[in-house]
Amino acid sequence: MDQARELLAKFNSRFRSAATVYRAPGRVNLIGEHTDYNDGFVLPAAIGFSCWVAMGARNDRKLVLYSENFDESLEAALDGLRIHATGKWADYPLGVAWALEQAGFRLRGANLYIQGDVPLGAGLSSSAAVEVSTGYGLLDLAEYPIEATKLALLCQKAENEFVGARCGIMDQFVSCHGRAGSALLLDCRSLDFRSVPLPAGVQLVICNTMVQHKLGTGEYNVRRMQCEEGVRALSKTLPGIRALRDVSLADLESNRSFLSETVYKRCRHVVSENARAREVALALQSGKIESLRSIMAESHRSLRDDFEVSCRELDIMVDLAMKQAGILAARMTGGGFGGCTINLVKAADSEEFRQRVAQGYEAATGHHPRMYVCEASQGAEKVESGAIGTKVSSS
């Protein structure tokens, strides 16, 4: 693989030692938004954008990290590694090392050369790609077997506790378990999953609005707290529930008086979105792709009106997409407040679709969007080893 060989050459030039390249993909979520941290159902696919990490062992217990994307270096000692988030890129790999050590894995010191092509700030989970590729490499370097689900959970722990973002399990899970040509229907409570093949002749076209409103990170945590508030209120009359996953629409409606209007709307989105995720998986599995349009449109409306995480730019992008030839379905994807839409487009119409949507969006907003044509890709893997020498570095 050319990219892996190029990365090995860059690593060898910087560190003058042996290395192995690991790769983990970003993801796009077809449907099931803000359901993962509510123990619900999601339908993501790993995509052909990845974080690549070239990693070589050291003789000490030190991590030396270099990010090509940010052109920055950092060193940290594994002994006594503690939570000390800075809000910068290094929090993600260091958080994973911390989580692995906390879980009882004694890691080797390592030099890391990190390079990512997952678009940043686009809601395509560049953070999970960094976490999973780093964690995979650190475990492999220390000669531990790779258990994909355990790795995903520890990467989530790193983001929750070290980085301080209260994400669910979806991003890390699909980065570990992604399957080429398929999405994954994931039960975020049991972590049971199954592959859902994507139809031939259909492309995943991701449209990046190129905006990310600043309130997004804080509002994500607010939405999670509102969902938890709903569970606490509903549990007084529905004592068996543990999460919104356990609530039906009928339950929600009959107990609406116990909730504020805002919390009721947040809960209604999650409960209805869980049902939609399973409906889309069934439609794809059975080949009834004509039903995707209405289900995914309803998902977008729910995210816009009930969960209130859309924005003007996302709404414009979806409206434009729905008017184009070859469109099967469109909706916002990711946490919201900017970022991307996901569009299922017939391959024969894909080029014209992208041109027309880009032109219409730029005319309406003044922002020039970016378009990514993706295929569902394989999850995390060891890619290639190579060296200019065999000596393990300690400097």
C-alpha positions in Angstrom: 0.0 0.0 0.0 1.7 3.2 -1.2 0.4 5.4 1.7 1.8 3.0 4.3 5.2 2.9 2.5 5.4 6.6 2.3 4.6 6.9 6.0 7.3 4.4 6.8 9.8 6.5 4.9 8.7 9.6 6.8 9.0 7.7 10.1 12.4 6.3 9.3 13.6 9.8 8.3 12.5 11.3 11.6 13.2 8.4 14.1 15.8 6.3 12.2 14.3 3.0 13.5 12.0 0.1 12.7 8.3 0.8 12.5 4.9 -0.8 11.8 2.0 1.1 10.2 -1.5 0.8 11.7 -4.7 2.2 10.2 -8.2 2.9 11.6 -11.0 4.6 9.7 -13.4 7.4 10.4 -17.1 6.7 10.0 -20.4 8.1 8.7 -23.6 7.3 10.4 -26.4 6.4 8.0 -29.1 6.8 10.8 -29.4 6.5 14.5 -28.2 9.9 15.7 -27.8 10.6 19.5 -29.1 7.2 20.2 -25.8 5.5 21.1 -25.4 7.1 24.5 -29.0 6.2 25.2 -28.3 2.5 24.8 -30.0 2.5 21.5 -29.4 1.4 17.9 -27.1 3.0 15.3 -26.3 2.1 11.6 -22.8 3.5 10.9 -20.3 2.5 8.2 -16.5 2.8 8.3 -15.3 5.0 5.5 -12.2 5.3 3.3 -10.7 8.1 5.3 -8.3 7.0 8.0 -5.8 7.9 10.7 -2.4 6.2 9.9 0.1 5.7 12.7 3.7 4.5 12.1 4.9 3.1 15.4 8.3 1.8 16.5 9.4 0.4 19.9 11.7 2.2 22.3 13.9 0.9 25.1 12.4 3.2 27.7 8.8 3.8 28.9 8.4 7.0 26.9 6.0 8.0 24.2 7.3 10.4 21.5 4.5 11.6 19.3 4.7 13.6 16.1 1.5 14.8 14.2 2.1 15.6 10.6 -1.3 17.3 10.4 -0.4 19.8 13.1 3.4 19.7 12.6 3.9 19.3 16.4 5.8 16.9 18.6 5.2 15.9 22.2 6.8 13.5 24.7 5.2 11.8 27.7 6.3 9.2 30.2 4.1 6.1 30.5 5.1 5.7 34.2 2.8 8.0 36.2 0.7 9.0 33.1 -2.3 11.0 34.5 -5.3 12.8 33.1 -4.1 16.2 31.9 -6.2 17.2 29.0 -5.0 20.2 27.0 -7.7 20.5 24.4 -5.1 19.6 21.7 -4.6 16.7 19.3 -2.2 14.8 21.7 -5.0 14.3 24.2 -6.4 11.5 22.1 -3.4 9.2 21.7 -2.2 10.0 25.3 -5.7 9.3 26.6 -5.7 5.9 24.9 -2.3 5.1 26.4 -3.7 6.1 29.8 -6.8 4.0 29.4 -4.8 0.9 28.3 -2.5 1.2 31.3 -5.5 1.7 33.6 -6.9 -1.5 32.3 -3.8 -3.4 33.2 -1.9 -3.5 29.9 1.8 -2.7 30.5 2.8 -0.9 27.3 6.2 -0.4 25.7 7.6 3.0 25.0 7.2 4.0 21.4 7.8 6.6 18.7 4.6 7.5 16.9 4.3 9.3 13.5 0.6 10.2 13.1 -1.0 11.2 9.8 -4.7 11.5 9.2 -6.9 12.1 6.2 -10.3 12.1 8.0 -11.6 15.6 7.5 -11.3 17.5 10.8 -14.4 19.1 12.3 -16.7 17.4 9.8 -18.4 15.0 12.1 -16.7 12.0 10.5 -15.0 10.9 13.8 -11.4 11.8 13.2 -10.9 11.4 17.0 -12.0 7.8 17.1 -9.7 7.0 14.1 -6.7 8.5 16.1 -7.7 6.6 19.2 -8.3 3.2 17.6 -5.2 3.3 15.4 -3.0 4.3 18.4 -4.6 1.7 20.7 -4.2 -1.0 18.1 -0.6 -0.2 17.6 0.3 0.1 21.3 -1.3 -3.3 22.1 0.3 -5.0 19.1 3.7 -3.5 20.0 3.4 -4.9 23.5 2.4 -8.2 22.0 -1.1 -8.3 23.5 -3.9 -9.9 21.4 -6.2 -7.4 19.8 -9.8 -7.8 21.1 -11.7 -5.3 18.9 -14.6 -4.7 21.2 -12.4 -4.3 24.3 -10.2 -1.9 22.3 -13.3 0.1 21.3 -14.5 0.4 24.9 -11.1 1.5 26.2 -10.9 4.1 23.4 -14.3 5.4 24.4 -13.1 5.5 28.1 -10.2 7.7 26.9 -12.4 10.1 25.2 -14.9 10.2 28.0 -12.5 10.5 31.0 -9.2 11.8 29.6 -10.4 14.1 26.8 -13.7 15.0 28.5 -16.1 14.4 25.7 -19.1 12.2 26.7 -19.4 10.3 23.5 -21.1 7.0 23.1 -19.6 3.8 21.8 -20.5 4.0 18.1 -17.5 5.8 16.7 -14.8 3.7 18.2 -16.9 0.5 17.7 -17.3 0.9 13.9 -13.7 2.0 13.6 -12.7 -1.3 15.1 -15.3 -3.6 13.5 -16.0 -1.9 10.1 -16.8 -4.2 7.2 -16.1 -3.4 3.5 -19.3 -3.0 1.6 -21.5 -3.0 4.7 -22.9 -0.8 7.4 -23.2 -2.2 10.9 -26.5 -2.3 12.9 -25.2 -2.0 16.4 -27.1 -2.5 19.6 -25.2 0.0 21.9 -26.3 -1.8 25.0 -25.4 -5.4 24.3 -22.8 -4.5 21.6 -24.3 -7.2 19.4 -24.1 -6.2 15.8 -24.7 -7.5 12.3 -23.5 -6.5 8.9 -26.0 -4.8 6.6 -24.9 -4.9 3.0 -25.2 -1.6 1.1 -26.8 -1.8 -2.4 -24.7 -2.1 -5.5 -24.7 1.0 -7.7 -25.3 3.3 -4.8 -22.7 5.7 -3.5 -22.3 7.3 -0.1 -21.9 11.0 -0.8 -20.9 13.1 2.2 -21.4 16.8 1.8 -19.4 19.0 4.2 -21.1 22.3 5.0 -17.7 23.7 6.0 -19.3 25.2 9.1 -19.0 24.1 12.7 -20.9 26.4 15.1 -19.0 26.9 18.4 -21.8 26.0 20.7 -21.8 22.4 19.4 -19.5 20.7 21.9 -21.2 22.2 24.9 -24.7 21.6 23.5 -23.8 17.9 22.9 -23.2 17.4 26.6 -26.4 19.4 27.4 -28.4 17.0 25.1 -27.0 14.0 26.9 -28.0 15.5 30.3 -31.5 16.2 29.0 -31.9 12.6 28.0 -30.7 11.5 31.4 -33.2 13.9 33.0 -36.0 12.3 31.0 -35.0 8.8 32.2 -35.0 9.9 35.8 -38.5 11.5 35.4 -40.0 8.6 33.5 -38.5 6.0 35.9 -40.9 7.2 38.5 -43.8 5.6 36.6 -41.8 3.2 34.4 -39.6 1.7 37.1 -38.0 -0.9 34.9 -36.3 1.5 32.5 -32.5 2.1 32.4 -32.3 4.3 29.4 -34.5 5.8 26.7 -33.8 2.6 24.8 -36.4 1.0 27.2 -39.2 3.5 26.4 -41.8 3.1 23.7 -43.6 6.0 22.0 -46.7 5.0 23.8 -44.9 5.1 27.1 -43.6 8.5 26.3 -46.9 10.0 25.3 -48.8 8.6 28.4 -46.1 10.1 30.7 -45.6 13.4 28.9 -46.9 15.4 31.8 -43.9 14.4 33.9 -41.5 16.1 31.5 -40.8 19.6 30.5 -41.6 20.4 26.9 -37.9 20.5 26.0 -37.0 17.2 27.7 -40.1 15.6 26.1 -38.9 16.6 22.6 -35.4 15.3 23.3 -36.9 12.0 24.4 -39.2 11.8 21.4 -36.3 12.1 19.0 -34.3 9.3 20.6 -37.2 6.9 21.0 -38.4 7.4 17.4 -34.8 7.4 16.0 -34.2 4.0 17.5 -37.2 2.7 15.5 -36.0 4.4 12.3 -32.5 2.8 12.6 -34.0 -0.6 12.6 -36.3 0.2 9.8 -33.5 1.4 7.6 -31.5 -1.7 8.3 -34.4 -3.9 7.4 -35.0 -1.9 4.2 -31.4 -2.3 3.1 -31.4 -6.0 4.1 -34.5 -6.7 2.1 -33.6 -4.5 -0.9 -36.5 -2.1 -0.4 -34.4 1.0 -0.9 -37.3 3.1 -2.1 -38.5 3.4 1.5 -35.2 5.0 2.7 -36.2 8.5 1.4 -39.1 9.0 3.8 -37.4 7.4 6.8 -34.2 9.4 6.6 -36.1 12.6 5.9 -38.1 12.0 9.1 -34.8 11.5 10.9 -33.6 14.9 9.7 -36.8 16.6 10.7 -36.6 15.0 14.2 -33.0 16.2 14.6 -34.0 19.7 13.5 -37.2 20.1 15.4 -37.1 17.8 18.4 -33.4 17.5 19.2 -32.5 20.9 17.8 -29.0 20.1 16.6 -29.4 21.0 13.0 -28.6 24.5 11.6 -29.4 26.6 8.6 -26.5 25.3 6.5 -27.4 21.6 7.1 -31.1 22.2 6.3 -30.2 23.9 3.1 -27.8 21.1 2.1 -30.5 18.5 2.7 -33.2 20.5 0.9 -31.0 20.8 -2.1 -30.1 17.1 -2.1 -33.7 16.0 -2.0 -34.4 17.9 -5.3 -31.7 16.2 -7.3 -31.9 13.3 -9.7 -30.6 10.0 -8.4 -31.1 10.8 -4.7 -32.4 8.0 -2.6 -32.1 9.6 0.8 -30.5 12.5 2.6 -30.1 13.7 6.2 -27.6 15.4 8.5 -25.2 13.1 10.1 -23.0 13.4 13.2 -23.5 15.5 16.4 -24.9 18.5 14.6 -24.5 22.3 14.6 -22.6 22.0 11.3 -20.6 19.3 9.8 -21.9 17.0 7.1 -24.9 15.4 5.5 -25.1 11.8 4.3 -26.6 11.1 0.9 -27.4 7.8 -0.8 -27.0 8.5 -4.5 -27.2 6.4 -7.6 -23.7 6.1 -8.9 -24.7 7.1 -12.4 -26.0 10.4 -11.1 -23.3 11.1 -8.5 -21.2 13.6 -10.4 -24.1 15.8 -11.5 -25.6 15.5 -8.0 -22.4 16.9 -6.4 -22.1 19.7 -8.9 -25.7 20.9 -8.5 -25.7 20.6 -4.7 -22.4 22.4 -4.4 -23.5 25.3 -6.7 -26.8 25.7 -4.9 -25.3 25.6 -1.5 -22.6 28.1 -2.3 -25.2 30.5 -3.8 -27.4 30.2 -0.7 -24.7 30.4 2.0 -21.5 31.8 0.5 -19.6 28.7 1.8 -17.9 26.4 -0.7 -18.7 22.9 0.4 -16.5 19.8 0.1 -17.9 16.6 -1.3 -16.6 13.1 -0.4 -17.6 10.0 -2.3 -17.1 7.0 0.0 -17.4 3.3 0.2 -18.0 1.3 3.4 -14.5 0.2 4.4 -12.6 -2.3 6.6 -12.0 -1.5 10.2 -8.7 -1.1 12.1 -5.8 -3.2 10.9 -2.0 -3.6 10.9 -0.9 -2.5 7.4 2.8 -2.9 6.9 6.2 -3.1 8.6 9.5 -1.8 7.5 12.7 -0.2 8.6 16.0 1.2 7.5 17.6 -0.6 10.5 16.8 -3.0 13.2 18.0 -1.1 16.2 15.3 -0.1 18.7 15.5 3.6 19.5 15.8 5.0 23.0 16.3 8.6 21.9 
